[in-house]
Structures are given as C-alpha cells and as structure tokens.
Amino acid sequence: MKLKLARTTLKAKPKTIELQKIEDELANRSIFYFDKDNSHKELKELIEYFEEKGFSVYMREVKYGLDDNEYIYEVHIIA
C-alpha cells in the first residue's frame, strides 16, 4: 500500500511512501505526517497493519489553518 506524506509547502505535491519503508524507518523515528489526500480507510489499514505486528498506533488530525481543509494526519507508531 502506498500512502502520501504531508506536503512541505502548500503548492507542493505530496510524496508517496510504502508500508515497508515506514516499517524500516521505525528504528529512527516514530512520528509520521500524512497528507489529507489519503483516505480515512487507508489510514485505518495502516493502523491495523502495525497493530497486528505488535505496535501501538495513535492517529490524529492536525489543523494548520482556519479552513476546514487545512489539516494533515499525525501518526505515532510505538513499539
């Protein structure tokens, strides 16, 4: 499954990342930011994937502006 990482600027296109790459990076970091273009279903699948592997996962929406469409997803994956 491919997910879109959060944009670094408002006009940039989001970069994609595979689940395996996220799993490989868990040794270095545990917080990931995903773009609002990801569906809620995809993020639920991400959570279920890592919970089945024994990780604790926490997800929340982070608003960065006043508009309802100005948000990203913050996901904590903890061993």
Secondary structure, 3 states (H helix, E strand, C coil): CEEEECCCCCCCCCCEEEHHHHHHHCCCCCEEEECCCCCHHHHHHHHHHHHHCCCEEEEEEEECCCCCCCEEEEEEEEC
